[in-house]
Amino acid sequence: MGSVAIYIGAALAEIAGCFAFWAWLRNGQSSWWLIPGMASLALFAFLLTRVDADMAGRAYAAYGGIYIAASLLWLWGAENVRPDRWDMIGAALAIAGACVILFGPRG
């Protein structure tokens, strides 16, 4: 599985896990939401260890751009709020930065 696919899976797992906590604390959902939330956050952490990167910090930095874009997709898909042009510009800049970090030549 390629690094980009792993990052996308990690982003979905992290956002879903964090949203479970949000639903419990902010939306008044049952504390049972925490069980799949914690499992999802554990999956997120596991997936980030599968990225082909020489250093953890570099893997996490590149992941940041993917996370930003995935968060805006979550905003649109799960919360029914369409990202505006400033959201999209910010996501494009973040993805560009992630690509520089992830695919930049290393000597």
ABEGO torsion letter per residue (X at the ends): XBAAAAAAAAAAAAAAAAAAAAAAAAAGBBAAAAAAAAAAAAAAAAAAAABBBABAAAAAAAAAAAAAAAAAAAAAAAAGBBBBAAAAAAAAAAAAAAAAAAABBBX
